[in-house]
Amino acid sequence: MAKVLMITGDFVEDYENMVPFQALLAMGHDVDAVCPGKKSGESIATSIHDFEGFQTYTEKRGHNFELNASFADIIAEEYDALYLPGGRAPEYLRLNAKVIEIIQYFATADKPIASVCHGPQLLSAAGVLEGKKVSAYPACQPEITMCGAEYVELPMDSAITDGKLVTAPAWPAHPAMLKQFVALL
């Protein structure tokens, strides 16, 4: 079974954090959920994003999620794959140099990476999307294309794999995204 690193943070999308974390564990994979500046046993706040007929998603406070590993202790080479959930966390996580360095390591090492919703903001900031076909929440399309990737508009319940990269527009795509990600593990 694979050892998966999940980089997450405050106000990550609740489902995009919890569902893959629990599903991968249930399949027998080891998953370390980490957040810069936080240690194992500490919690992050999550948000629930819903699609209720407005021009964009709505946001409500979600659950607290307990981290099971410490960001400061991460050695990227010890992991087989990387998972990057969406929500608002990626907008500030991409400012962390170590987060960017870790993402670049996984891309350069050609290890599986899965990212959903706003998670590809991290991939864009790390400069690892050039020439890739990438899905994300539609509001992320400009930065996906500006970094040299092809933005692929998908139904909210679909995902796309390009090489070792699996991306999806939002949490309704969990079944498709996880199926494709696990196939790479």
C-alpha atoms as a printed R data frame, in Angstrom:
    type eleno elety resid chain resno       x      y       z
1   ATOM     1    CA   MET     A     1   0.000  0.000   0.000
2   ATOM     2    CA   ALA     A     2   1.077  3.577  -0.618
3   ATOM     3    CA   LYS     A     3   2.187  6.263   1.792
4   ATOM     4    CA   VAL     A     4   0.342  9.474   0.860
5   ATOM     5    CA   LEU     A     5   1.138 13.012   1.985
6   ATOM     6    CA   MET     A     6  -1.799 15.410   2.289
7   ATOM     7    CA   ILE     A     7  -0.939 19.105   2.594
8   ATOM     8    CA   THR     A     8  -3.894 20.965   4.047
9   ATOM     9    CA   GLY     A     9  -4.689 24.106   6.029
10  ATOM    10    CA   ASP     A    10  -7.294 26.222   7.727
11  ATOM    11    CA   PHE     A    11 -10.515 26.609   5.744
12  ATOM    12    CA   VAL     A    12  -9.753 23.763   3.401
13  ATOM    13    CA   GLU     A    13 -12.966 22.434   1.865
14  ATOM    14    CA   ASP     A    14 -14.338 19.983   4.442
15  ATOM    15    CA   TYR     A    15 -15.344 17.163   2.052
16  ATOM    16    CA   GLU     A    16 -12.214 17.549  -0.082
17  ATOM    17    CA   ASN     A    17 -10.126 17.056   3.030
18  ATOM    18    CA   MET     A    18 -12.031 14.442   5.021
19  ATOM    19    CA   VAL     A    19 -13.478 12.160   2.328
20  ATOM    20    CA   PRO     A    20 -10.192 11.343   0.511
21  ATOM    21    CA   PHE     A    21  -8.342 11.114   3.833
22  ATOM    22    CA   GLN     A    22 -10.789  8.544   5.194
23  ATOM    23    CA   ALA     A    23 -11.247  6.707   1.876
24  ATOM    24    CA   LEU     A    24  -7.514  6.234   1.357
25  ATOM    25    CA   LEU     A    25  -7.124  5.008   4.940
26  ATOM    26    CA   ALA     A    26 -10.044  2.604   4.476
27  ATOM    27    CA   MET     A    27  -8.311  1.171   1.397
28  ATOM    28    CA   GLY     A    28  -5.236  0.449   3.522
29  ATOM    29    CA   HIS     A    29  -3.014  3.344   2.473
30  ATOM    30    CA   ASP     A    30  -1.079  5.385   5.032
31  ATOM    31    CA   VAL     A    31  -2.036  9.077   4.888
32  ATOM    32    CA   ASP     A    32  -0.195 11.832   6.740
33  ATOM    33    CA   ALA     A    33  -2.231 15.050   6.905
34  ATOM    34    CA   VAL     A    34  -0.009 18.066   7.615
35  ATOM    35    CA   CYS     A    35  -0.322 21.849   7.775
36  ATOM    36    CA   PRO     A    36   2.524 24.390   7.859
37  ATOM    37    CA   GLY     A    37   3.029 25.747  11.360
38  ATOM    38    CA   LYS     A    38   1.021 22.960  13.011
39  ATOM    39    CA   LYS     A    39   1.891 19.686  14.704
40  ATOM    40    CA   SER     A    40   0.319 16.262  14.918
41  ATOM    41    CA   GLY     A    41  -2.723 16.398  17.183
42  ATOM    42    CA   GLU     A    42  -3.521 20.026  16.396
43  ATOM    43    CA   SER     A    43  -6.600 20.887  14.362
44  ATOM    44    CA   ILE     A    44  -7.457 22.955  11.333
45  ATOM    45    CA   ALA     A    45 -10.814 24.580  10.634
46  ATOM    46    CA   THR     A    46 -12.677 23.504   7.513
47  ATOM    47    CA   SER     A    47 -15.349 25.084   5.332
48  ATOM    48    CA   ILE     A    48 -18.238 23.475   3.521
49  ATOM    49    CA   HIS     A    49 -18.693 24.738  -0.023
50  ATOM    50    CA   ASP     A    50 -22.012 24.056  -1.682
51  ATOM    51    CA   PHE     A    51 -23.540 24.648  -5.089
52  ATOM    52    CA   GLU     A    52 -26.898 26.283  -4.469
53  ATOM    53    CA   GLY     A    53 -27.661 28.048  -7.748
54  ATOM    54    CA   PHE     A    54 -25.674 31.245  -7.209
55  ATOM    55    CA   GLN     A    55 -22.917 32.506  -9.501
56  ATOM    56    CA   THR     A    56 -20.374 30.847  -7.228
57  ATOM    57    CA   TYR     A    57 -20.381 28.393  -4.337
58  ATOM    58    CA   THR     A    58 -21.583 29.262  -0.855
59  ATOM    59    CA   GLU     A    59 -19.402 28.765   2.203
60  ATOM    60    CA   LYS     A    60 -20.308 27.590   5.682
61  ATOM    61    CA   ARG     A    61 -18.116 26.658   8.654
62  ATOM    62    CA   GLY     A    62 -17.252 22.958   8.638
63  ATOM    63    CA   HIS     A    63 -15.700 20.556  11.109
64  ATOM    64    CA   ASN     A    64 -12.391 20.730  12.892
65  ATOM    65    CA   PHE     A    65  -9.940 18.240  11.381
66  ATOM    66    CA   GLU     A    66  -7.161 16.761  13.524
67  ATOM    67    CA   LEU     A    67  -3.773 16.526  11.834
68  ATOM    68    CA   ASN     A    68  -1.964 13.218  12.267
69  ATOM    69    CA   ALA     A    69   1.578 14.342  11.378
70  ATOM    70    CA   SER     A    70   3.764 17.426  11.843
71  ATOM    71    CA   PHE     A    71   4.653 19.545   8.811
72  ATOM    72    CA   ALA     A    72   8.140 20.320  10.167
73  ATOM    73    CA   ASP     A    73   8.984 16.592  10.230
74  ATOM    74    CA   ILE     A    74   8.012 15.830   6.617
75  ATOM    75    CA   ILE     A    75  10.609 14.198   4.374
76  ATOM    76    CA   ALA     A    76   9.005 14.184   0.925
77  ATOM    77    CA   GLU     A    77  11.156 11.308  -0.329
78  ATOM    78    CA   GLU     A    78   9.466  8.976   2.179
79  ATOM    79    CA   TYR     A    79   6.083  9.339   0.422
80  ATOM    80    CA   ASP     A    80   4.709  7.610  -2.655
81  ATOM    81    CA   ALA     A    81   2.072 10.202  -3.574
82  ATOM    82    CA   LEU     A    82   0.720 13.685  -2.807
83  ATOM    83    CA   TYR     A    83  -2.874 14.842  -2.308
84  ATOM    84    CA   LEU     A    84  -3.824 18.545  -2.348
85  ATOM    85    CA   PRO     A    85  -7.409 19.417  -1.347
86  ATOM    86    CA   GLY     A    86  -9.113 22.679  -2.284
87  ATOM    87    CA   GLY     A    87 -11.098 25.345  -0.526
88  ATOM    88    CA   ARG     A    88  -9.466 28.566   0.618
89  ATOM    89    CA   ALA     A    89  -6.353 26.946   2.110
90  ATOM    90    CA   PRO     A    90  -4.415 26.773  -1.197
91  ATOM    91    CA   GLU     A    91  -4.507 30.560  -1.630
92  ATOM    92    CA   TYR     A    92  -2.197 31.017   1.362
93  ATOM    93    CA   LEU     A    93  -0.437 27.633   1.404
94  ATOM    94    CA   ARG     A    94   1.075 28.532  -1.983
95  ATOM    95    CA   LEU     A    95   2.983 31.340  -0.254
96  ATOM    96    CA   ASN     A    96   4.944 28.814   1.831
97  ATOM    97    CA   ALA     A    97   8.318 28.026   0.225
98  ATOM    98    CA   LYS     A    98   8.537 24.529   1.766
99  ATOM    99    CA   VAL     A    99   5.067 23.633   0.430
100 ATOM   100    CA   ILE     A   100   6.191 24.691  -3.058
101 ATOM   101    CA   GLU     A   101   9.442 22.741  -2.696
102 ATOM   102    CA   ILE     A   102   7.537 19.580  -1.690
103 ATOM   103    CA   ILE     A   103   5.154 19.880  -4.646
104 ATOM   104    CA   GLN     A   104   8.073 20.390  -7.021
105 ATOM   105    CA   TYR     A   105   9.767 17.293  -5.613
106 ATOM   106    CA   PHE     A   106   6.694 15.099  -6.307
107 ATOM   107    CA   ALA     A   107   6.333 16.488  -9.848
108 ATOM   108    CA   THR     A   108  10.037 16.085 -10.661
109 ATOM   109    CA   ALA     A   109  10.119 12.576  -9.181
110 ATOM   110    CA   ASP     A   110   7.055 11.705 -11.332
111 ATOM   111    CA   LYS     A   111   5.100 10.491  -8.308
112 ATOM   112    CA   PRO     A   112   1.277 10.541  -8.336
113 ATOM   113    CA   ILE     A   113  -0.353 13.843  -7.406
114 ATOM   114    CA   ALA     A   114  -4.095 14.411  -6.976
115 ATOM   115    CA   SER     A   115  -5.635 17.832  -6.557
116 ATOM   116    CA   VAL     A   116  -9.206 19.072  -6.510
117 ATOM   117    CA   CYS     A   117 -11.075 22.388  -6.750
118 ATOM   118    CA   HIS     A   118  -8.695 25.220  -5.751
119 ATOM   119    CA   GLY     A   119  -5.879 22.755  -4.992
120 ATOM   120    CA   PRO     A   120  -4.370 23.300  -8.468
121 ATOM   121    CA   GLN     A   121  -3.530 26.847  -7.308
122 ATOM   122    CA   LEU     A   122  -0.699 25.157  -5.423
123 ATOM   123    CA   LEU     A   123   0.427 23.305  -8.552
124 ATOM   124    CA   SER     A   124   0.304 26.524 -10.552
125 ATOM   125    CA   ALA     A   125   2.375 28.379  -7.948
126 ATOM   126    CA   ALA     A   126   4.900 25.520  -7.953
127 ATOM   127    CA   GLY     A   127   5.288 25.847 -11.721
128 ATOM   128    CA   VAL     A   128   4.584 22.170 -12.421
129 ATOM   129    CA   LEU     A   129   1.591 22.377 -14.778
130 ATOM   130    CA   GLU     A   130   3.127 23.457 -18.081
131 ATOM   131    CA   GLY     A   131   1.865 21.247 -20.907
132 ATOM   132    CA   LYS     A   132  -0.594 19.362 -18.666
133 ATOM   133    CA   LYS     A   133  -4.354 18.924 -19.038
134 ATOM   134    CA   VAL     A   134  -5.817 20.165 -15.765
135 ATOM   135    CA   SER     A   135  -9.258 20.558 -14.256
136 ATOM   136    CA   ALA     A   136 -10.042 22.750 -11.259
137 ATOM   137    CA   TYR     A   137 -12.857 24.877  -9.934
138 ATOM   138    CA   PRO     A   138 -13.821 27.100 -12.916
139 ATOM   139    CA   ALA     A   139 -12.651 30.294 -11.152
140 ATOM   140    CA   CYS     A   140  -9.095 28.881 -11.270
141 ATOM   141    CA   GLN     A   141  -9.079 28.663 -15.073
142 ATOM   142    CA   PRO     A   142  -7.072 31.903 -15.636
143 ATOM   143    CA   GLU     A   143  -4.125 30.835 -13.496
144 ATOM   144    CA   ILE     A   144  -4.182 27.308 -14.933
145 ATOM   145    CA   THR     A   145  -3.888 28.630 -18.494
146 ATOM   146    CA   MET     A   146  -1.439 31.411 -17.573
147 ATOM   147    CA   CYS     A   147   1.047 28.811 -16.337
148 ATOM   148    CA   GLY     A   148   0.981 26.953 -19.657
149 ATOM   149    CA   ALA     A   149  -1.509 24.211 -18.877
150 ATOM   150    CA   GLU     A   150  -4.671 23.354 -20.776
151 ATOM   151    CA   TYR     A   151  -7.710 23.960 -18.591
152 ATOM   152    CA   VAL     A   152 -10.229 21.147 -19.090
153 ATOM   153    CA   GLU     A   153 -13.813 22.023 -18.231
154 ATOM   154    CA   LEU     A   154 -15.456 18.945 -16.750
155 ATOM   155    CA   PRO     A   155 -18.795 18.190 -15.116
156 ATOM   156    CA   MET     A   156 -18.485 18.600 -11.355
157 ATOM   157    CA   ASP     A   157 -18.520 14.823 -10.876
158 ATOM   158    CA   SER     A   158 -15.636 14.061 -13.269
159 ATOM   159    CA   ALA     A   159 -11.844 13.952 -13.063
160 ATOM   160    CA   ILE     A   160  -8.961 13.839 -15.528
161 ATOM   161    CA   THR     A   161  -5.592 12.112 -15.416
162 ATOM   162    CA   ASP     A   162  -2.581 13.432 -17.330
163 ATOM   163    CA   GLY     A   163   0.456 11.265 -16.676
164 ATOM   164    CA   LYS     A   164   0.720 10.995 -12.884
165 ATOM   165    CA   LEU     A   165  -1.503 14.043 -12.235
166 ATOM   166    CA   VAL     A   166  -5.187 13.642 -11.342
167 ATOM   167    CA   THR     A   167  -7.339 16.780 -11.078
168 ATOM   168    CA   ALA     A   168 -11.036 17.479 -10.608
169 ATOM   169    CA   PRO     A   169 -13.300 20.542 -10.359
170 ATOM   170    CA   ALA     A   170 -14.881 19.934  -6.925
171 ATOM   171    CA   TRP     A   171 -15.868 17.410  -4.259
172 ATOM   172    CA   PRO     A   172 -18.687 15.787  -6.291
173 ATOM   173    CA   ALA     A   173 -15.833 14.242  -8.331
174 ATOM   174    CA   HIS     A   174 -14.454 12.210  -5.408
175 ATOM   175    CA   PRO     A   175 -15.477  8.808  -6.832
176 ATOM   176    CA   ALA     A   176 -13.864  9.534 -10.221
177 ATOM   177    CA   MET     A   177 -10.817 11.295  -8.783
178 ATOM   178    CA   LEU     A   178 -10.092  8.670  -6.132
179 ATOM   179    CA   LYS     A   179 -10.538  5.826  -8.634
180 ATOM   180    CA   GLN     A   180  -8.014  7.449 -10.973
181 ATOM   181    CA   PHE     A   181  -5.607  8.372  -8.164
182 ATOM   182    CA   VAL     A   182  -5.639  4.905  -6.600
183 ATOM   183    CA   ALA     A   183  -4.968  3.366 -10.029
184 ATOM   184    CA   LEU     A   184  -1.688  5.323 -10.040
185 ATOM   185    CA   LEU     A   185  -0.709  4.117  -6.570
